[in-house]
Amino acid sequence: MKLNFYTCMAKNSLKLGVAFAMLGSACAAQDVTEQIGVKKIELLQGWRTATGTHMAAVHITLKDGWKTYWRAPSGNGIPPYFNWEGSENLSSVEFHWPAPKLFTQFGINTIGYSRELILPIEIKPTTDGLPVTLKAQVDYGVCN
């Protein structure tokens, strides 16, 4: 039986609530229920950079045989979408995407990650020295 590519894709949504005190104190993410194709999602705390930004990362561990997509997945992949609405003291967020892998399934190419994705995020506060509170909704696709 040949699966239709569209039927194997699932779109997951993750809501994170994170507080960063840009002076080095801990950050935390709310508990996330299991997502389709995902073993675990966690926020890696990171560090404060010399320029005053904060480096953190979202770590997604996928179930065996599943993949997720790069920022420009080509083909029929679902690019991740981040909504930072409701965040406080947030000037900008810059993603540092790791090199993706090319996947070919049913003659269609997509670009993404298997097993895991560690996506570094550089967070810039509006006002240096004050805490940054991130509220994010992350929509991302996975495929088996």
DRENMITOR-681221 format. One record per residue (C-alpha): residue number from 1; x, y, z. Coordinates in nm, 3 decimals. Example, Ala and Ser with C-alpha at 12.3 -4.5 7.8 and 13.67 -1.06 7.14 Angstrom:
2
@i = 1; x = 1.230; y = -0.450; z = 0.780;
@i = 2; x = 1.367; y = -0.106; z = 0.714;
//
This chain:
144
@i = 1; x = 0.000; y = 0.000; z = 0.000;
@i = 2; x = 0.140; y = 0.339; z = -0.099;
@i = 3; x = 0.063; y = 0.622; z = 0.143;
@i = 4; x = -0.043; y = 0.959; z = 0.012;
@i = 5; x = 0.219; y = 1.210; z = 0.125;
@i = 6; x = -0.045; y = 1.451; z = 0.254;
@i = 7; x = -0.195; y = 1.192; z = 0.487;
@i = 8; x = 0.131; y = 1.136; z = 0.671;
@i = 9; x = 0.182; y = 1.501; z = 0.766;
@i = 10; x = 0.060; y = 1.632; z = 1.096;
@i = 11; x = 0.065; y = 1.988; z = 1.219;
@i = 12; x = 0.143; y = 2.028; z = 1.587;
@i = 13; x = 0.105; y = 2.334; z = 1.799;
@i = 14; x = 0.314; y = 2.402; z = 2.107;
@i = 15; x = 0.255; y = 2.681; z = 2.355;
@i = 16; x = 0.552; y = 2.788; z = 2.564;
@i = 17; x = 0.554; y = 3.027; z = 2.853;
@i = 18; x = 0.908; y = 3.123; z = 2.943;
@i = 19; x = 1.058; y = 3.385; z = 3.170;
@i = 20; x = 1.419; y = 3.490; z = 3.124;
@i = 21; x = 1.583; y = 3.714; z = 3.377;
@i = 22; x = 1.857; y = 3.837; z = 3.150;
@i = 23; x = 2.093; y = 3.847; z = 3.445;
@i = 24; x = 2.149; y = 3.474; z = 3.449;
@i = 25; x = 1.868; y = 3.327; z = 3.655;
@i = 26; x = 1.685; y = 3.013; z = 3.545;
@i = 27; x = 1.410; y = 2.993; z = 3.289;
@i = 28; x = 1.129; y = 2.743; z = 3.271;
@i = 29; x = 0.874; y = 2.621; z = 3.020;
@i = 30; x = 0.524; y = 2.503; z = 3.097;
@i = 31; x = 0.457; y = 2.131; z = 3.071;
@i = 32; x = 0.366; y = 2.018; z = 2.721;
@i = 33; x = 0.148; y = 1.719; z = 2.647;
@i = 34; x = 0.280; y = 1.464; z = 2.399;
@i = 35; x = 0.252; y = 1.572; z = 2.037;
@i = 36; x = 0.202; y = 1.349; z = 1.730;
@i = 37; x = 0.540; y = 1.205; z = 1.625;
@i = 38; x = 0.727; y = 1.376; z = 1.910;
@i = 39; x = 0.889; y = 1.205; z = 2.210;
@i = 40; x = 0.986; y = 1.517; z = 2.401;
@i = 41; x = 1.002; y = 1.894; z = 2.372;
@i = 42; x = 1.211; y = 2.100; z = 2.609;
@i = 43; x = 1.358; y = 2.445; z = 2.638;
@i = 44; x = 1.736; y = 2.456; z = 2.682;
@i = 45; x = 1.816; y = 2.744; z = 2.914;
@i = 46; x = 2.130; y = 2.877; z = 2.748;
@i = 47; x = 2.337; y = 3.178; z = 2.849;
@i = 48; x = 2.370; y = 3.554; z = 2.826;
@i = 49; x = 2.594; y = 3.671; z = 2.543;
@i = 50; x = 2.860; y = 3.943; z = 2.561;
@i = 51; x = 2.626; y = 4.172; z = 2.363;
@i = 52; x = 2.344; y = 4.141; z = 2.619;
@i = 53; x = 2.120; y = 3.902; z = 2.429;
@i = 54; x = 2.021; y = 3.562; z = 2.566;
@i = 55; x = 2.088; y = 3.237; z = 2.380;
@i = 56; x = 1.840; y = 2.955; z = 2.443;
@i = 57; x = 1.714; y = 2.665; z = 2.231;
@i = 58; x = 1.407; y = 2.457; z = 2.167;
@i = 59; x = 1.497; y = 2.085; z = 2.169;
@i = 60; x = 1.252; y = 1.857; z = 1.987;
@i = 61; x = 1.314; y = 1.481; z = 2.009;
@i = 62; x = 1.116; y = 1.290; z = 1.748;
@i = 63; x = 0.980; y = 0.937; z = 1.756;
@i = 64; x = 1.152; y = 0.679; z = 1.535;
@i = 65; x = 1.078; y = 0.733; z = 1.166;
@i = 66; x = 0.945; y = 1.088; z = 1.208;
@i = 67; x = 1.090; y = 1.415; z = 1.077;
@i = 68; x = 1.019; y = 1.785; z = 1.116;
@i = 69; x = 1.086; y = 2.069; z = 0.875;
@i = 70; x = 1.338; y = 2.347; z = 0.817;
@i = 71; x = 1.242; y = 2.716; z = 0.788;
@i = 72; x = 1.198; y = 2.673; z = 0.409;
@i = 73; x = 1.110; y = 2.304; z = 0.367;
@i = 74; x = 1.041; y = 2.308; z = -0.011;
@i = 75; x = 0.810; y = 2.048; z = -0.162;
@i = 76; x = 0.510; y = 1.988; z = 0.061;
@i = 77; x = 0.670; y = 2.045; z = 0.402;
@i = 78; x = 0.517; y = 2.268; z = 0.666;
@i = 79; x = 0.750; y = 2.552; z = 0.773;
@i = 80; x = 0.756; y = 2.634; z = 1.146;
@i = 81; x = 0.562; y = 2.942; z = 1.255;
@i = 82; x = 0.638; y = 3.136; z = 1.574;
@i = 83; x = 0.397; y = 3.387; z = 1.730;
@i = 84; x = 0.550; y = 3.592; z = 2.014;
@i = 85; x = 0.229; y = 3.784; z = 2.095;
@i = 86; x = 0.199; y = 3.861; z = 2.467;
@i = 87; x = 0.575; y = 3.858; z = 2.532;
@i = 88; x = 0.718; y = 4.132; z = 2.751;
@i = 89; x = 1.041; y = 4.330; z = 2.708;
@i = 90; x = 1.110; y = 4.149; z = 2.379;
@i = 91; x = 1.279; y = 4.351; z = 2.105;
@i = 92; x = 1.363; y = 4.068; z = 1.864;
@i = 93; x = 1.420; y = 3.696; z = 1.823;
@i = 94; x = 1.679; y = 3.555; z = 1.583;
@i = 95; x = 1.689; y = 3.187; z = 1.490;
@i = 96; x = 2.020; y = 3.011; z = 1.427;
@i = 97; x = 1.900; y = 2.718; z = 1.215;
@i = 98; x = 2.127; y = 2.412; z = 1.206;
@i = 99; x = 2.208; y = 2.261; z = 0.865;
@i = 100; x = 1.908; y = 2.057; z = 0.749;
@i = 101; x = 1.893; y = 1.727; z = 0.559;
@i = 102; x = 1.725; y = 1.662; z = 0.222;
@i = 103; x = 1.447; y = 1.399; z = 0.231;
@i = 104; x = 1.285; y = 1.244; z = -0.076;
@i = 105; x = 0.951; y = 1.072; z = -0.024;
@i = 106; x = 0.723; y = 0.962; z = -0.310;
@i = 107; x = 0.938; y = 1.167; z = -0.549;
@i = 108; x = 0.891; y = 1.489; z = -0.348;
@i = 109; x = 1.187; y = 1.664; z = -0.185;
@i = 110; x = 1.158; y = 1.831; z = 0.155;
@i = 111; x = 1.421; y = 1.978; z = 0.384;
@i = 112; x = 1.427; y = 1.914; z = 0.757;
@i = 113; x = 1.547; y = 1.708; z = 1.050;
@i = 114; x = 1.510; y = 1.349; z = 1.169;
@i = 115; x = 1.553; y = 1.221; z = 1.527;
@i = 116; x = 1.593; y = 1.566; z = 1.684;
@i = 117; x = 1.609; y = 1.938; z = 1.625;
@i = 118; x = 1.799; y = 2.174; z = 1.852;
@i = 119; x = 1.699; y = 2.521; z = 1.735;
@i = 120; x = 1.911; y = 2.797; z = 1.894;
@i = 121; x = 1.718; y = 3.118; z = 1.956;
@i = 122; x = 1.883; y = 3.453; z = 2.029;
@i = 123; x = 1.657; y = 3.677; z = 2.235;
@i = 124; x = 1.711; y = 4.054; z = 2.248;
@i = 125; x = 1.541; y = 4.255; z = 2.524;
@i = 126; x = 1.382; y = 4.594; z = 2.462;
@i = 127; x = 1.541; y = 4.723; z = 2.784;
@i = 128; x = 1.874; y = 4.571; z = 2.887;
@i = 129; x = 1.892; y = 4.436; z = 3.242;
@i = 130; x = 1.517; y = 4.380; z = 3.280;
@i = 131; x = 1.357; y = 4.033; z = 3.262;
@i = 132; x = 1.216; y = 3.911; z = 2.932;
@i = 133; x = 0.894; y = 3.712; z = 2.945;
@i = 134; x = 0.832; y = 3.504; z = 2.634;
@i = 135; x = 0.492; y = 3.375; z = 2.539;
@i = 136; x = 0.510; y = 3.178; z = 2.219;
@i = 137; x = 0.286; y = 2.967; z = 2.008;
@i = 138; x = 0.490; y = 2.743; z = 1.782;
@i = 139; x = 0.323; y = 2.562; z = 1.493;
@i = 140; x = 0.536; y = 2.297; z = 1.322;
@i = 141; x = 0.485; y = 2.002; z = 1.094;
@i = 142; x = 0.599; y = 1.644; z = 1.136;
@i = 143; x = 0.586; y = 1.353; z = 0.893;
@i = 144; x = 0.629; y = 0.978; z = 0.925;
//
